[in-house]
Amino acid sequence: MSVISLDIIGYIAGFLTSISQLPQVIRVVKTKETKSISLLTYIILFLGIVLWLIYGILTRDFPLIIANSITVISTLTIIRYKIKFG
């Protein structure tokens, strides 16, 4: 498989992974309802995403860098709302 094909797979996977949290982020921002969300789960997820981002930067893997940069923002949004609104 060519490098271009692998990058396309990476970008598609990254896009899908990144937008997977979008419905939750939109709901939390609109309703400020975070009672059923586990803070610990999102903290662990955030730490994993940060490590993937660091790995992507160190290996210069642009699909990983882009996807995880976006996901860090959405995950931090959820964490912020969870801390602020409980």
C-alpha positions in Angstrom: 0.0 0.0 0.0 1.4 3.4 -0.9 2.2 6.1 1.6 -0.6 8.3 0.1 -3.2 5.5 0.6 -2.0 5.1 4.2 -2.3 8.8 4.8 -5.8 8.9 3.4 -6.9 6.1 5.7 -5.3 8.0 8.6 -7.1 11.2 7.7 -10.4 9.5 7.4 -10.0 7.6 10.7 -8.9 10.8 12.4 -11.8 12.7 11.0 -14.3 10.1 12.2 -12.7 9.8 15.6 -12.6 13.6 16.0 -16.2 14.1 15.1 -17.4 11.2 17.3 -17.5 13.5 20.4 -19.2 16.4 18.6 -22.8 15.3 19.5 -21.8 15.0 23.2 -20.0 18.4 23.1 -23.0 20.1 21.5 -25.4 18.6 24.0 -23.3 19.6 27.0 -22.7 23.1 25.8 -26.4 23.6 25.1 -27.9 22.0 28.2 -24.9 22.3 30.6 -26.1 18.9 31.8 -23.1 16.7 32.8 -24.5 14.6 35.6 -24.3 11.3 33.7 -20.8 12.0 32.4 -17.8 10.4 34.2 -15.1 12.9 34.9 -12.6 10.1 35.5 -13.4 8.6 32.1 -12.8 11.9 30.3 -9.6 12.6 32.2 -8.2 9.2 31.2 -9.3 9.8 27.6 -7.7 13.2 27.7 -4.4 11.8 28.9 -4.4 9.1 26.2 -5.2 11.6 23.5 -2.3 13.9 24.7 0.1 10.9 24.5 -1.1 10.1 21.0 -0.6 13.8 20.1 2.9 13.7 21.4 3.6 10.5 19.6 2.2 12.0 16.4 4.4 15.1 16.8 7.5 13.0 17.5 6.9 10.8 14.5 5.7 13.6 12.3 2.5 11.7 11.6 0.2 14.5 10.4 -3.1 12.5 10.5 -2.4 11.8 14.2 -1.4 15.3 15.0 -4.5 16.8 13.3 -7.0 14.3 14.7 -5.7 14.4 18.3 -5.4 18.2 18.3 -9.1 18.4 17.5 -10.0 15.7 20.0 -8.0 17.4 22.8 -10.2 20.5 22.4 -13.5 18.6 22.4 -12.4 16.5 25.4 -11.2 19.5 27.3 -14.6 21.2 26.6 -16.4 18.2 28.2 -14.0 18.2 31.2 -14.4 22.0 31.7 -18.2 21.8 31.7 -18.1 18.7 34.0 -16.0 20.6 36.5 -18.0 23.8 36.2 -21.5 22.3 36.2 -21.0 19.0 38.0 
